[in-house]
Amino acid sequence: MASADEYLAMSLDLLSKAERETNPEKRARLEALAESYRRTGETASKPGLRGEFELPSKGADKAD
C-alpha cells in the first residue's frame, strides 16, 4: 500500500499533466483523478483510520 506522501505526489503529478492537457474532457478526468489521490493521501495520513470498499463488478453500471 502506498504511503500518504506517495498518494499526494501522484496527485501533484496528475495535476501537472492536467495543466498541459488541451482536451477539456481529458483535463477534467485528470483533475478528478488527482483529487481522488489527494483525498486518499489525506486519509492515509490519519493514524488509525482505515477505509475499506468494494469495487463494482464488471457490467454493474449497465441497465438490464
Secondary structure, 3 states (H helix, E strand, C coil): CCCHHHHHHHHHHHHHHHHHCCCHHHHHHHHHHHHHHHHHHHHHCCCCCCCCCCCCCCCCCCCC
